[in-house]
Amino acid sequence: KLGAYLQERGVEVVGIEHPDYCAKGSEPPCDRVVQGDAQQPGGVPWRRVLAGADAVVHFSAVNPYPNADWSESSGSMDHAFNVALAAADAGVPRFILASSNHVMGGYKDDHKHGVVKPS
């Protein structure tokens, strides 16, 4: 939805998608898509498109569903860190991390841990 919204306002949207996702035939609403694996921090093709970008909005997750285990959640954090560092290296002035409570694998719903809220 965000990609389509930005495109309607004349913003060029470049998607960086994992090759496995692209192989499924699903493409996000983008002006162009570059294949890349954010778990590979040295991935040149996806890092190259960050040069000159006004912002990076990061939505990636290894498993975006509530059944994600801690290993998958850790992999999702690797994605986020790699993309944030690559954006900083490219001089991108804005990095937006879109996440959800689902990355905690239900942790927020486990009452033995008390209330989980922003600090």
ROPA-488354 format. One record per residue (C-alpha): residue number from 1; residue in three letters; x, y, z. Coordinates in steps of 0.5 Angstrom, whole numbers, plus 500, padded with zeros to 3 digits. Layout:
N
ATOM   pos   code     u     v     w
ATOM   NUM    ALA     X     Y     Z
...
***
This chain:
119
ATOM   pos   code     u     v     w
ATOM     1    LYS   500   500   500
ATOM     2    LEU   506   505   502
ATOM     3    GLY   509   504   495
ATOM     4    ALA   503   505   491
ATOM     5    TYR   501   511   495
ATOM     6    LEU   508   514   494
ATOM     7    GLN   508   513   487
ATOM     8    GLU   501   516   486
ATOM     9    ARG   505   523   489
ATOM    10    GLY   510   522   484
ATOM    11    VAL   515   519   488
ATOM    12    GLU   520   514   485
ATOM    13    VAL   519   507   489
ATOM    14    VAL   525   502   488
ATOM    15    GLY   524   495   491
ATOM    16    ILE   529   491   494
ATOM    17    GLU   526   483   494
ATOM    18    HIS   529   477   496
ATOM    19    PRO   530   472   490
ATOM    20    ASP   526   467   493
ATOM    21    TYR   520   472   493
ATOM    22    CYS   521   474   486
ATOM    23    ALA   521   467   484
ATOM    24    LYS   514   467   486
ATOM    25    GLY   512   472   481
ATOM    26    SER   509   477   487
ATOM    27    GLU   512   484   486
ATOM    28    PRO   511   490   490
ATOM    29    PRO   508   496   487
ATOM    30    CYS   515   499   485
ATOM    31    ASP   518   503   479
ATOM    32    ARG   523   497   479
ATOM    33    VAL   525   491   483
ATOM    34    VAL   532   490   485
ATOM    35    GLN   533   483   487
ATOM    36    GLY   538   482   494
ATOM    37    ASP   538   478   500
ATOM    38    ALA   539   483   506
ATOM    39    GLN   542   477   510
ATOM    40    GLN   548   478   506
ATOM    41    PRO   551   485   508
ATOM    42    GLY   556   485   502
ATOM    43    GLY   550   484   497
ATOM    44    VAL   553   489   492
ATOM    45    PRO   546   490   487
ATOM    46    TRP   542   492   493
ATOM    47    ARG   546   496   496
ATOM    48    ARG   548   500   490
ATOM    49    VAL   540   502   489
ATOM    50    LEU   541   506   496
ATOM    51    ALA   546   511   493
ATOM    52    GLY   542   518   492
ATOM    53    ALA   536   515   496
ATOM    54    ASP   532   520   500
ATOM    55    ALA   529   515   505
ATOM    56    VAL   529   507   506
ATOM    57    VAL   523   504   509
ATOM    58    HIS   525   497   511
ATOM    59    PHE   519   492   512
ATOM    60    SER   523   485   511
ATOM    61    ALA   522   479   516
ATOM    62    VAL   524   472   515
ATOM    63    ASN   518   470   518
ATOM    64    PRO   513   475   519
ATOM    65    TYR   507   471   522
ATOM    66    PRO   506   470   530
ATOM    67    ASN   509   463   530
ATOM    68    ALA   516   466   528
ATOM    69    ASP   521   463   533
ATOM    70    TRP   527   466   536
ATOM    71    SER   532   464   530
ATOM    72    GLU   527   467   525
ATOM    73    SER   526   474   529
ATOM    74    SER   534   474   530
ATOM    75    GLY   534   473   522
ATOM    76    SER   529   479   521
ATOM    77    MET   534   483   526
ATOM    78    ASP   540   482   522
ATOM    79    HIS   536   484   516
ATOM    80    ALA   534   491   519
ATOM    81    PHE   541   492   522
ATOM    82    ASN   544   490   515
ATOM    83    VAL   540   495   511
ATOM    84    ALA   540   500   516
ATOM    85    LEU   548   500   516
ATOM    86    ALA   548   500   508
ATOM    87    ALA   543   506   508
ATOM    88    ALA   548   510   513
ATOM    89    ASP   554   508   508
ATOM    90    ALA   550   511   502
ATOM    91    GLY   549   517   506
ATOM    92    VAL   541   516   506
ATOM    93    PRO   538   521   511
ATOM    94    ARG   532   517   513
ATOM    95    PHE   531   510   515
ATOM    96    ILE   524   508   517
ATOM    97    LEU   524   501   520
ATOM    98    ALA   517   498   520
ATOM    99    SER   516   492   525
ATOM   100    SER   510   489   529
ATOM   101    ASN   509   486   536
ATOM   102    HIS   509   479   532
ATOM   103    VAL   517   479   531
ATOM   104    MET   517   478   539
ATOM   105    GLY   513   471   537
ATOM   106    GLY   508   472   542
ATOM   107    TYR   512   474   548
ATOM   108    LYS   508   481   549
ATOM   109    ASP   502   476   550
ATOM   110    ASP   505   472   555
ATOM   111    HIS   503   474   562
ATOM   112    LYS   508   471   566
ATOM   113    HIS   513   477   563
ATOM   114    GLY   508   483   565
ATOM   115    VAL   506   488   561
ATOM   116    VAL   511   490   555
ATOM   117    LYS   510   497   553
ATOM   118    PRO   515   503   550
ATOM   119    SER   519   506   555
***
